[in-house]
Amino acid sequence: MGYSVFLQRFRGGDAARVDGARLWELLQPCVYEKNEDSVRIRTPDGGEADIHGRTEGLMVTRFSAGEVTDLLVRLAHELDLVIMPQDLPALLVRESQRRHLPEDLAGDALVIETGADLTEALPLA
């Protein structure tokens, strides 16, 4: 629950804006607490997460495996985001994202497909 990941969109090696309206559309059904620059979500399986940021990228903290990690991967797919764990390679949801990463992230990046893949890649235990 104490682990954090960053989700960022990239274009041409640089950070790119996230579609804030689409982000809110995807998150809104799970939001149960909203602050000025963050939301707390709860998924149907009881998982929770704090999500900070909006169009400049996201930081997700205090999250659990299960439907929360499924949601993070869905956000990555829908919004073309790269998941960047602490001290681990970047996680792509499609190989085509690699060409947009900064050089220092591209070489080691791994491709994942599901929330279970994300859970396996992270030290959440």
C-alpha positions in Angstrom: 0.0 0.0 0.0 3.0 2.4 0.4 4.2 2.1 -3.2 3.9 4.9 -5.8 3.8 4.9 -9.6 3.7 7.7 -12.1 1.6 7.6 -15.3 2.8 9.9 -18.0 2.1 10.4 -21.7 5.1 11.0 -24.0 5.5 12.3 -27.5 8.8 12.6 -29.3 10.8 12.0 -26.1 9.0 14.6 -24.1 6.2 14.6 -21.6 2.8 15.3 -23.2 -0.5 16.4 -21.9 -3.1 13.9 -20.7 -6.7 14.3 -21.9 -8.2 15.6 -18.6 -11.8 15.2 -19.6 -11.3 11.6 -20.6 -9.3 11.0 -17.4 -12.1 12.3 -15.3 -14.7 10.2 -17.2 -12.7 7.1 -16.5 -12.0 7.9 -12.8 -15.3 9.4 -11.8 -17.3 6.2 -11.1 -14.7 5.2 -8.5 -14.1 8.6 -6.8 -15.3 8.9 -3.2 -13.2 11.8 -2.0 -12.0 14.8 -4.1 -9.5 17.4 -3.1 -8.1 20.4 -5.0 -5.4 18.4 -6.8 -6.1 14.8 -6.0 -8.8 12.2 -5.7 -9.2 9.1 -3.6 -10.8 6.1 -5.4 -12.4 2.9 -4.3 -13.0 0.0 -6.6 -15.8 -2.5 -6.3 -13.4 -5.1 -4.7 -12.6 -2.6 -1.9 -9.2 -1.5 -3.3 -8.2 2.1 -2.8 -5.7 4.6 -4.3 -4.8 8.2 -4.1 -4.4 9.8 -7.5 -2.6 13.2 -7.7 -2.4 15.4 -10.8 -4.4 15.7 -14.0 -3.2 16.8 -17.4 0.5 16.9 -16.6 0.6 13.3 -15.6 -0.4 11.3 -12.6 1.1 10.0 -9.4 -0.7 7.1 -7.8 0.0 6.3 -4.2 -1.3 4.0 -1.4 -2.8 1.6 -3.8 -3.6 -2.1 -3.7 -3.5 -4.9 -6.3 -6.8 -6.1 -7.8 -9.2 -3.8 -9.5 -7.1 -0.8 -8.8 -4.2 -2.1 -10.9 -6.7 -3.2 -13.5 -8.0 0.5 -13.6 -4.4 1.8 -13.8 -3.7 -0.4 -16.8 -7.1 0.7 -18.4 -6.1 4.3 -17.9 -2.8 3.6 -19.6 -4.5 2.0 -22.5 -7.2 4.6 -22.9 -5.0 7.7 -22.4 -1.8 6.4 -24.0 0.1 6.5 -20.6 3.3 4.9 -19.7 3.5 3.5 -16.1 6.7 4.4 -14.4 7.3 2.6 -11.1 9.9 3.6 -8.6 13.3 2.2 -9.4 12.0 -0.2 -12.0 11.8 0.0 -15.9 9.0 1.9 -17.5 5.9 -0.2 -18.3 4.3 0.2 -21.7 0.8 -1.0 -22.6 1.8 -1.2 -26.3 5.1 -1.5 -28.0 4.4 1.6 -30.1 4.8 3.8 -27.0 8.6 3.0 -26.9 9.5 5.3 -29.8 8.0 8.3 -27.8 10.0 7.7 -24.6 13.1 9.6 -23.7 16.2 7.5 -24.6 17.1 6.7 -21.0 13.7 5.0 -20.5 13.2 3.3 -23.8 15.8 0.6 -23.7 14.7 -1.2 -20.6 10.9 -0.6 -20.9 8.7 -3.7 -20.6 5.3 -4.2 -22.2 2.4 -5.3 -20.0 -1.2 -6.1 -20.9 -3.2 -6.5 -17.7 -3.6 -5.4 -14.1 -2.2 -8.8 -13.1 0.9 -8.1 -15.2 1.3 -4.7 -13.4 0.8 -6.4 -10.0 3.5 -9.0 -10.9 5.9 -6.3 -11.9 5.6 -4.2 -8.7 6.8 -4.9 -5.2 3.3 -4.5 -3.7 3.6 -7.3 -1.1 
